[in-house]
Amino acid sequence: MRGTGAILTPRQVQVLELVGAGLSYKQVAVRLNLGHGTIKNHMQHIYGRLGVRTRIEALLEAHRLKIIKVY
């Protein structure tokens, strides 16, 4: 993880980076060999930890906190 290490788990960062790269939840699930519901769960936890309500807000906040890079 980058920057503020304790906010997101390494797996949550990985999921968010893939979502930020434009992959759908289903595509992220296939890439990480996880279930679609697991990805949705990860994203809900990410929203809570970052204090946001949408995918875009999560990406922007994680970028602002230097957790991920947005391309």
mmCIF file as gemmi writes it, N, C-alpha and C atoms, coordinates in Angstrom:
data_model
loop_
_atom_site.group_PDB
_atom_site.id
_atom_site.type_symbol
_atom_site.label_atom_id
_atom_site.label_alt_id
_atom_site.label_comp_id
_atom_site.label_asym_id
_atom_site.label_entity_id
_atom_site.label_seq_id
_atom_site.pdbx_PDB_ins_code
_atom_site.Cartn_x
_atom_site.Cartn_y
_atom_site.Cartn_z
_atom_site.occupancy
_atom_site.B_iso_or_equiv
_atom_site.pdbx_formal_charge
_atom_site.auth_seq_id
_atom_site.auth_asym_id
_atom_site.pdbx_PDB_model_num
ATOM 1 N N . MET Axp A 1 ? 0.837 -1.187 0 1 0 ? 1 A 1
ATOM 2 C CA . MET Axp A 1 ? 0 0 0 1 0 ? 1 A 1
ATOM 3 C C . MET Axp A 1 ? 0.872 1.237 0 1 0 ? 1 A 1
ATOM 4 N N . ARG Axp A 2 ? 0.257 2.314 -0.421 1 0 ? 2 A 1
ATOM 5 C CA . ARG Axp A 2 ? 0.975 3.575 -0.466 1 0 ? 2 A 1
ATOM 6 C C . ARG Axp A 2 ? 0.404 4.537 0.56 1 0 ? 2 A 1
ATOM 7 N N . GLY Axp A 3 ? 1.203 5.475 0.948 1 0 ? 3 A 1
ATOM 8 C CA . GLY Axp A 3 ? 0.692 6.598 1.731 1 0 ? 3 A 1
ATOM 9 C C . GLY Axp A 3 ? 0.13 6.224 3.087 1 0 ? 3 A 1
ATOM 10 N N . THR Axp A 4 ? -1.171 6.223 3.224 1 0 ? 4 A 1
ATOM 11 C CA . THR Axp A 4 ? -1.848 6.075 4.509 1 0 ? 4 A 1
ATOM 12 C C . THR Axp A 4 ? -2.206 4.622 4.785 1 0 ? 4 A 1
ATOM 13 N N . GLY Axp A 5 ? -1.232 3.767 4.895 1 0 ? 5 A 1
ATOM 14 C CA . GLY Axp A 5 ? -1.356 2.341 4.979 1 0 ? 5 A 1
ATOM 15 C C . GLY Axp A 5 ? -2.524 1.72 5.696 1 0 ? 5 A 1
ATOM 16 N N . ALA Axp A 6 ? -2.971 2.248 6.826 1 0 ? 6 A 1
ATOM 17 C CA . ALA Axp A 6 ? -3.972 1.56 7.63 1 0 ? 6 A 1
ATOM 18 C C . ALA Axp A 6 ? -5.406 1.763 7.156 1 0 ? 6 A 1
ATOM 19 N N . ILE Axp A 7 ? -5.656 2.675 6.235 1 0 ? 7 A 1
ATOM 20 C CA . ILE Axp A 7 ? -7.036 2.947 5.83 1 0 ? 7 A 1
ATOM 21 C C . ILE Axp A 7 ? -7.64 1.777 5.061 1 0 ? 7 A 1
ATOM 22 N N . LEU Axp A 8 ? -6.936 1.243 4.081 1 0 ? 8 A 1
ATOM 23 C CA . LEU Axp A 8 ? -7.424 0.124 3.278 1 0 ? 8 A 1
ATOM 24 C C . LEU Axp A 8 ? -6.471 -1.053 3.384 1 0 ? 8 A 1
ATOM 25 N N . THR Axp A 9 ? -7.028 -2.254 3.3 1 0 ? 9 A 1
ATOM 26 C CA . THR Axp A 9 ? -6.191 -3.452 3.283 1 0 ? 9 A 1
ATOM 27 C C . THR Axp A 9 ? -5.509 -3.559 1.918 1 0 ? 9 A 1
ATOM 28 N N . PRO Axp A 10 ? -4.453 -4.356 1.834 1 0 ? 10 A 1
ATOM 29 C CA . PRO Axp A 10 ? -3.813 -4.544 0.522 1 0 ? 10 A 1
ATOM 30 C C . PRO Axp A 10 ? -4.787 -5.071 -0.532 1 0 ? 10 A 1
ATOM 31 N N . ARG Axp A 11 ? -5.695 -5.964 -0.171 1 0 ? 11 A 1
ATOM 32 C CA . ARG Axp A 11 ? -6.662 -6.492 -1.131 1 0 ? 11 A 1
ATOM 33 C C . ARG Axp A 11 ? -7.638 -5.4 -1.57 1 0 ? 11 A 1
ATOM 34 N N . GLN Axp A 12 ? -8.064 -4.572 -0.642 1 0 ? 12 A 1
ATOM 35 C CA . GLN Axp A 12 ? -8.962 -3.474 -0.995 1 0 ? 12 A 1
ATOM 36 C C . GLN Axp A 12 ? -8.283 -2.505 -1.958 1 0 ? 12 A 1
ATOM 37 N N . VAL Axp A 13 ? -7.024 -2.228 -1.73 1 0 ? 13 A 1
ATOM 38 C CA . VAL Axp A 13 ? -6.274 -1.362 -2.646 1 0 ? 13 A 1
ATOM 39 C C . VAL Axp A 13 ? -6.218 -2.008 -4.025 1 0 ? 13 A 1
ATOM 40 N N . GLN Axp A 14 ? -5.957 -3.301 -4.071 1 0 ? 14 A 1
ATOM 41 C CA . GLN Axp A 14 ? -5.881 -4.028 -5.334 1 0 ? 14 A 1
ATOM 42 C C . GLN Axp A 14 ? -7.213 -3.954 -6.085 1 0 ? 14 A 1
ATOM 43 N N . VAL Axp A 15 ? -8.306 -4.182 -5.373 1 0 ? 15 A 1
ATOM 44 C CA . VAL Axp A 15 ? -9.636 -4.113 -5.984 1 0 ? 15 A 1
ATOM 45 C C . VAL Axp A 15 ? -9.894 -2.703 -6.51 1 0 ? 15 A 1
ATOM 46 N N . LEU Axp A 16 ? -9.614 -1.698 -5.705 1 0 ? 16 A 1
ATOM 47 C CA . LEU Axp A 16 ? -9.87 -0.319 -6.105 1 0 ? 16 A 1
ATOM 48 C C . LEU Axp A 16 ? -9.026 0.091 -7.305 1 0 ? 16 A 1
ATOM 49 N N . GLU Axp A 17 ? -7.779 -0.36 -7.345 1 0 ? 17 A 1
ATOM 50 C CA . GLU Axp A 17 ? -6.924 -0.054 -8.499 1 0 ? 17 A 1
ATOM 51 C C . GLU Axp A 17 ? -7.489 -0.657 -9.781 1 0 ? 17 A 1
ATOM 52 N N . LEU Axp A 18 ? -7.99 -1.881 -9.699 1 0 ? 18 A 1
ATOM 53 C CA . LEU Axp A 18 ? -8.564 -2.528 -10.882 1 0 ? 18 A 1
ATOM 54 C C . LEU Axp A 18 ? -9.853 -1.839 -11.319 1 0 ? 18 A 1
ATOM 55 N N . VAL Axp A 19 ? -10.679 -1.452 -10.354 1 0 ? 19 A 1
ATOM 56 C CA . VAL Axp A 19 ? -11.894 -0.699 -10.678 1 0 ? 19 A 1
ATOM 57 C C . VAL Axp A 19 ? -11.501 0.634 -11.318 1 0 ? 19 A 1
ATOM 58 N N . GLY Axp A 20 ? -10.478 1.254 -10.775 1 0 ? 20 A 1
ATOM 59 C CA . GLY Axp A 20 ? -9.988 2.523 -11.321 1 0 ? 20 A 1
ATOM 60 C C . GLY Axp A 20 ? -9.422 2.386 -12.719 1 0 ? 20 A 1
ATOM 61 N N . ALA Axp A 21 ? -8.962 1.202 -13.056 1 0 ? 21 A 1
ATOM 62 C CA . ALA Axp A 21 ? -8.434 0.945 -14.398 1 0 ? 21 A 1
ATOM 63 C C . ALA Axp A 21 ? -9.563 0.684 -15.388 1 0 ? 21 A 1
ATOM 64 N N . GLY Axp A 22 ? -10.806 0.709 -14.902 1 0 ? 22 A 1
ATOM 65 C CA . GLY Axp A 22 ? -11.946 0.574 -15.791 1 0 ? 22 A 1
ATOM 66 C C . GLY Axp A 22 ? -12.582 -0.808 -15.834 1 0 ? 22 A 1
ATOM 67 N N . LEU Axp A 23 ? -12.109 -1.728 -15.007 1 0 ? 23 A 1
ATOM 68 C CA . LEU Axp A 23 ? -12.697 -3.058 -14.995 1 0 ? 23 A 1
ATOM 69 C C . LEU Axp A 23 ? -14.018 -3.053 -14.239 1 0 ? 23 A 1
ATOM 70 N N . SER Axp A 24 ? -14.96 -3.865 -14.704 1 0 ? 24 A 1
ATOM 71 C CA . SER Axp A 24 ? -16.224 -4.046 -13.991 1 0 ? 24 A 1
ATOM 72 C C . SER Axp A 24 ? -15.97 -4.933 -12.774 1 0 ? 24 A 1
ATOM 73 N N . TYR Axp A 25 ? -16.949 -4.973 -11.879 1 0 ? 25 A 1
ATOM 74 C CA . TYR Axp A 25 ? -16.81 -5.853 -10.709 1 0 ? 25 A 1
ATOM 75 C C . TYR Axp A 25 ? -16.62 -7.298 -11.156 1 0 ? 25 A 1
ATOM 76 N N . LYS Axp A 26 ? -17.357 -7.712 -12.181 1 0 ? 26 A 1
ATOM 77 C CA . LYS Axp A 26 ? -17.238 -9.082 -12.683 1 0 ? 26 A 1
ATOM 78 C C . LYS Axp A 26 ? -15.834 -9.336 -13.22 1 0 ? 26 A 1
ATOM 79 N N . GLN Axp A 27 ? -15.285 -8.379 -13.95 1 0 ? 27 A 1
ATOM 80 C CA . GLN Axp A 27 ? -13.932 -8.527 -14.493 1 0 ? 27 A 1
ATOM 81 C C . GLN Axp A 27 ? -12.896 -8.572 -13.375 1 0 ? 27 A 1
ATOM 82 N N . VAL Axp A 28 ? -13.088 -7.752 -12.346 1 0 ? 28 A 1
ATOM 83 C CA . VAL Axp A 28 ? -12.177 -7.765 -11.2 1 0 ? 28 A 1
ATOM 84 C C . VAL Axp A 28 ? -12.251 -9.128 -10.515 1 0 ? 28 A 1
ATOM 85 N N . ALA Axp A 29 ? -13.46 -9.65 -10.353 1 0 ? 29 A 1
ATOM 86 C CA . ALA Axp A 29 ? -13.648 -10.954 -9.707 1 0 ? 29 A 1
ATOM 87 C C . ALA Axp A 29 ? -12.904 -12.045 -10.468 1 0 ? 29 A 1
ATOM 88 N N . VAL Axp A 30 ? -13.029 -12.043 -11.784 1 0 ? 30 A 1
ATOM 89 C CA . VAL Axp A 30 ? -12.336 -13.046 -12.601 1 0 ? 30 A 1
ATOM 90 C C . VAL Axp A 30 ? -10.828 -12.879 -12.47 1 0 ? 30 A 1
ATOM 91 N N . ARG Axp A 31 ? -10.36 -11.647 -12.575 1 0 ? 31 A 1
ATOM 92 C CA . ARG Axp A 31 ? -8.923 -11.377 -12.494 1 0 ? 31 A 1
ATOM 93 C C . ARG Axp A 31 ? -8.327 -11.844 -11.171 1 0 ? 31 A 1
ATOM 94 N N . LEU Axp A 32 ? -9.075 -11.654 -10.065 1 0 ? 32 A 1
ATOM 95 C CA . LEU Axp A 32 ? -8.561 -12.01 -8.737 1 0 ? 32 A 1
ATOM 96 C C . LEU Axp A 32 ? -9.031 -13.381 -8.26 1 0 ? 32 A 1
ATOM 97 N N . ASN Axp A 33 ? -9.778 -14.09 -9.124 1 0 ? 33 A 1
ATOM 98 C CA . ASN Axp A 33 ? -10.301 -15.41 -8.782 1 0 ? 33 A 1
ATOM 99 C C . ASN Axp A 33 ? -11.161 -15.367 -7.514 1 0 ? 33 A 1
ATOM 100 N N . LEU Axp A 34 ? -12.058 -14.369 -7.485 1 0 ? 34 A 1
ATOM 101 C CA . LEU Axp A 34 ? -12.988 -14.197 -6.371 1 0 ? 34 A 1
ATOM 102 C C . LEU Axp A 34 ? -14.404 -14.135 -6.923 1 0 ? 34 A 1
ATOM 103 N N . GLY Axp A 35 ? -15.379 -14.238 -6.049 1 0 ? 35 A 1
ATOM 104 C CA . GLY Axp A 35 ? -16.761 -14.118 -6.472 1 0 ? 35 A 1
ATOM 105 C C . GLY Axp A 35 ? -17.161 -12.666 -6.684 1 0 ? 35 A 1
ATOM 106 N N . HIS Axp A 36 ? -18.155 -12.46 -7.549 1 0 ? 36 A 1
ATOM 107 C CA . HIS Axp A 36 ? -18.675 -11.119 -7.817 1 0 ? 36 A 1
ATOM 108 C C . HIS Axp A 36 ? -19.146 -10.453 -6.517 1 0 ? 36 A 1
ATOM 109 N N . GLY Axp A 37 ? -19.825 -11.205 -5.672 1 0 ? 37 A 1
ATOM 110 C CA . GLY Axp A 37 ? -20.306 -10.68 -4.388 1 0 ? 37 A 1
ATOM 111 C C . GLY Axp A 37 ? -19.179 -10.249 -3.474 1 0 ? 37 A 1
ATOM 112 N N . THR Axp A 38 ? -18.059 -10.953 -3.537 1 0 ? 38 A 1
ATOM 113 C CA . THR Axp A 38 ? -16.894 -10.591 -2.723 1 0 ? 38 A 1
ATOM 114 C C . THR Axp A 38 ? -16.359 -9.226 -3.145 1 0 ? 38 A 1
ATOM 115 N N . ILE Axp A 39 ? -16.341 -8.968 -4.444 1 0 ? 39 A 1
ATOM 116 C CA . ILE Axp A 39 ? -15.873 -7.672 -4.931 1 0 ? 39 A 1
ATOM 117 C C . ILE Axp A 39 ? -16.831 -6.576 -4.48 1 0 ? 39 A 1
ATOM 118 N N . LYS Axp A 40 ? -18.135 -6.835 -4.585 1 0 ? 40 A 1
ATOM 119 C CA . LYS Axp A 40 ? -19.118 -5.85 -4.116 1 0 ? 40 A 1
ATOM 120 C C . LYS Axp A 40 ? -18.925 -5.579 -2.626 1 0 ? 40 A 1
ATOM 121 N N . ASN Axp A 41 ? -18.656 -6.631 -1.87 1 0 ? 41 A 1
ATOM 122 C CA . ASN Axp A 41 ? -18.396 -6.495 -0.433 1 0 ? 41 A 1
ATOM 123 C C . ASN Axp A 41 ? -17.165 -5.63 -0.179 1 0 ? 41 A 1
ATOM 124 N N . HIS Axp A 42 ? -16.086 -5.921 -0.898 1 0 ? 42 A 1
ATOM 125 C CA . HIS Axp A 42 ? -14.862 -5.125 -0.754 1 0 ? 42 A 1
ATOM 126 C C . HIS Axp A 42 ? -15.154 -3.654 -1.034 1 0 ? 42 A 1
ATOM 127 N N . MET Axp A 43 ? -15.911 -3.389 -2.096 1 0 ? 43 A 1
ATOM 128 C CA . MET Axp A 43 ? -16.201 -1.999 -2.452 1 0 ? 43 A 1
ATOM 129 C C . MET Axp A 43 ? -17.046 -1.318 -1.375 1 0 ? 43 A 1
ATOM 130 N N . GLN Axp A 44 ? -17.999 -2.02 -0.787 1 0 ? 44 A 1
ATOM 131 C CA . GLN Axp A 44 ? -18.795 -1.425 0.287 1 0 ? 44 A 1
ATOM 132 C C . GLN Axp A 44 ? -17.925 -1.073 1.491 1 0 ? 44 A 1
ATOM 133 N N . HIS Axp A 45 ? -16.973 -1.951 1.818 1 0 ? 45 A 1
ATOM 134 C CA . HIS Axp A 45 ? -16.048 -1.664 2.919 1 0 ? 45 A 1
ATOM 135 C C . HIS Axp A 45 ? -15.136 -0.49 2.575 1 0 ? 45 A 1
ATOM 136 N N . ILE Axp A 46 ? -14.709 -0.433 1.324 1 0 ? 46 A 1
ATOM 137 C CA . ILE Axp A 46 ? -13.873 0.688 0.868 1 0 ? 46 A 1
ATOM 138 C C . ILE Axp A 46 ? -14.645 1.993 1.019 1 0 ? 46 A 1
ATOM 139 N N . TYR Axp A 47 ? -15.901 2.01 0.582 1 0 ? 47 A 1
ATOM 140 C CA . TYR Axp A 47 ? -16.723 3.221 0.714 1 0 ? 47 A 1
ATOM 141 C C . TYR Axp A 47 ? -16.783 3.659 2.176 1 0 ? 47 A 1
ATOM 142 N N . GLY Axp A 48 ? -17.028 2.713 3.063 1 0 ? 48 A 1
ATOM 143 C CA . GLY Axp A 48 ? -17.122 3.037 4.485 1 0 ? 48 A 1
ATOM 144 C C . GLY Axp A 48 ? -15.823 3.578 5.048 1 0 ? 48 A 1
ATOM 145 N N . ARG Axp A 49 ? -14.73 2.939 4.704 1 0 ? 49 A 1
ATOM 146 C CA . ARG Axp A 49 ? -13.435 3.371 5.225 1 0 ? 49 A 1
ATOM 147 C C . ARG Axp A 49 ? -13.023 4.742 4.696 1 0 ? 49 A 1
ATOM 148 N N . LEU Axp A 50 ? -13.423 5.042 3.475 1 0 ? 50 A 1
ATOM 149 C CA . LEU Axp A 50 ? -13.059 6.331 2.887 1 0 ? 50 A 1
ATOM 150 C C . LEU Axp A 50 ? -14.124 7.401 3.137 1 0 ? 50 A 1
ATOM 151 N N . GLY Axp A 51 ? -15.28 7.007 3.66 1 0 ? 51 A 1
ATOM 152 C CA . GLY Axp A 51 ? -16.345 7.962 3.942 1 0 ? 51 A 1
ATOM 153 C C . GLY Axp A 51 ? -16.999 8.519 2.691 1 0 ? 51 A 1
ATOM 154 N N . VAL Axp A 52 ? -17.201 7.65 1.704 1 0 ? 52 A 1
ATOM 155 C CA . VAL Axp A 52 ? -17.792 8.06 0.425 1 0 ? 52 A 1
ATOM 156 C C . VAL Axp A 52 ? -18.983 7.164 0.102 1 0 ? 52 A 1
ATOM 157 N N . ARG Axp A 53 ? -19.701 7.52 -0.995 1 0 ? 53 A 1
ATOM 158 C CA . ARG Axp A 53 ? -20.882 6.739 -1.354 1 0 ? 53 A 1
ATOM 159 C C . ARG Axp A 53 ? -20.851 6.168 -2.764 1 0 ? 53 A 1
ATOM 160 N N . THR Axp A 54 ? -19.915 6.59 -3.586 1 0 ? 54 A 1
ATOM 161 C CA . THR Axp A 54 ? -19.88 6.113 -4.969 1 0 ? 54 A 1
ATOM 162 C C . THR Axp A 54 ? -18.483 5.656 -5.362 1 0 ? 54 A 1
ATOM 163 N N . ARG Axp A 55 ? -18.44 4.928 -6.457 1 0 ? 55 A 1
ATOM 164 C CA . ARG Axp A 55 ? -17.178 4.439 -7.011 1 0 ? 55 A 1
ATOM 165 C C . ARG Axp A 55 ? -16.248 5.605 -7.366 1 0 ? 55 A 1
ATOM 166 N N . ILE Axp A 56 ? -16.795 6.62 -8.004 1 0 ? 56 A 1
ATOM 167 C CA . ILE Axp A 56 ? -15.983 7.775 -8.402 1 0 ? 56 A 1
ATOM 168 C C . ILE Axp A 56 ? -15.439 8.499 -7.177 1 0 ? 56 A 1
ATOM 169 N N . GLU Axp A 57 ? -16.279 8.713 -6.176 1 0 ? 57 A 1
ATOM 170 C CA . GLU Axp A 57 ? -15.82 9.36 -4.947 1 0 ? 57 A 1
ATOM 171 C C . GLU Axp A 57 ? -14.713 8.545 -4.286 1 0 ? 57 A 1
ATOM 172 N N . ALA Axp A 58 ? -14.857 7.227 -4.291 1 0 ? 58 A 1
ATOM 173 C CA . ALA Axp A 58 ? -13.836 6.359 -3.695 1 0 ? 58 A 1
ATOM 174 C C . ALA Axp A 58 ? -12.511 6.507 -4.425 1 0 ? 58 A 1
ATOM 175 N N . LEU Axp A 59 ? -12.565 6.511 -5.745 1 0 ? 59 A 1
ATOM 176 C CA . LEU Axp A 59 ? -11.337 6.656 -6.526 1 0 ? 59 A 1
ATOM 177 C C . LEU Axp A 59 ? -10.678 8.005 -6.282 1 0 ? 59 A 1
ATOM 178 N N . LEU Axp A 60 ? -11.483 9.051 -6.267 1 0 ? 60 A 1
ATOM 179 C CA . LEU Axp A 60 ? -10.929 10.392 -6.044 1 0 ? 60 A 1
ATOM 180 C C . LEU Axp A 60 ? -10.339 10.539 -4.642 1 0 ? 60 A 1
ATOM 181 N N . GLU Axp A 61 ? -11.042 10.032 -3.642 1 0 ? 61 A 1
ATOM 182 C CA . GLU Axp A 61 ? -10.547 10.134 -2.26 1 0 ? 61 A 1
ATOM 183 C C . GLU Axp A 61 ? -9.287 9.298 -2.069 1 0 ? 61 A 1
ATOM 184 N N . ALA Axp A 62 ? -9.261 8.107 -2.624 1 0 ? 62 A 1
ATOM 185 C CA . ALA Axp A 62 ? -8.066 7.259 -2.513 1 0 ? 62 A 1
ATOM 186 C C . ALA Axp A 62 ? -6.882 7.908 -3.226 1 0 ? 62 A 1
ATOM 187 N N . HIS Axp A 63 ? -7.145 8.563 -4.33 1 0 ? 63 A 1
ATOM 188 C CA . HIS Axp A 63 ? -6.081 9.287 -5.04 1 0 ? 63 A 1
ATOM 189 C C . HIS Axp A 63 ? -5.606 10.47 -4.192 1 0 ? 63 A 1
ATOM 190 N N . ARG Axp A 64 ? -6.543 11.209 -3.624 1 0 ? 64 A 1
ATOM 191 C CA . ARG Axp A 64 ? -6.186 12.365 -2.797 1 0 ? 64 A 1
ATOM 192 C C . ARG Axp A 64 ? -5.331 11.942 -1.611 1 0 ? 64 A 1
ATOM 193 N N . LEU Axp A 65 ? -5.636 10.778 -1.048 1 0 ? 65 A 1
ATOM 194 C CA . LEU Axp A 65 ? -4.882 10.268 0.097 1 0 ? 65 A 1
ATOM 195 C C . LEU Axp A 65 ? -3.598 9.534 -0.314 1 0 ? 65 A 1
ATOM 196 N N . LYS Axp A 66 ? -3.346 9.507 -1.612 1 0 ? 66 A 1
ATOM 197 C CA . LYS Axp A 66 ? -2.155 8.843 -2.176 1 0 ? 66 A 1
ATOM 198 C C . LYS Axp A 66 ? -2.135 7.339 -1.903 1 0 ? 66 A 1
ATOM 199 N N . ILE Axp A 67 ? -3.338 6.733 -1.884 1 0 ? 67 A 1
ATOM 200 C CA . ILE Axp A 67 ? -3.456 5.287 -1.715 1 0 ? 67 A 1
ATOM 201 C C . ILE Axp A 67 ? -3.331 4.624 -3.083 1 0 ? 67 A 1
ATOM 202 N N . ILE Axp A 68 ? -3.91 5.254 -4.101 1 0 ? 68 A 1
ATOM 203 C CA . ILE Axp A 68 ? -3.81 4.742 -5.472 1 0 ? 68 A 1
ATOM 204 C C . ILE Axp A 68 ? -3.458 5.892 -6.404 1 0 ? 68 A 1
ATOM 205 N N . LYS Axp A 69 ? -3.014 5.53 -7.583 1 0 ? 69 A 1
ATOM 206 C CA . LYS Axp A 69 ? -2.79 6.503 -8.641 1 0 ? 69 A 1
ATOM 207 C C . LYS Axp A 69 ? -3.931 6.379 -9.637 1 0 ? 69 A 1
ATOM 208 N N . VAL Axp A 70 ? -4.457 7.487 -10.094 1 0 ? 70 A 1
ATOM 209 C CA . VAL Axp A 70 ? -5.514 7.486 -11.095 1 0 ? 70 A 1
ATOM 210 C C . VAL Axp A 70 ? -4.882 7.864 -12.43 1 0 ? 70 A 1
ATOM 211 N N . TYR Axp A 71 ? -5.097 7.028 -13.437 1 0 ? 71 A 1
ATOM 212 C CA . TYR Axp A 71 ? -4.484 7.273 -14.748 1 0 ? 71 A 1
ATOM 213 C C . TYR Axp A 71 ? -5.454 7.901 -15.688 1 0 ? 71 A 1
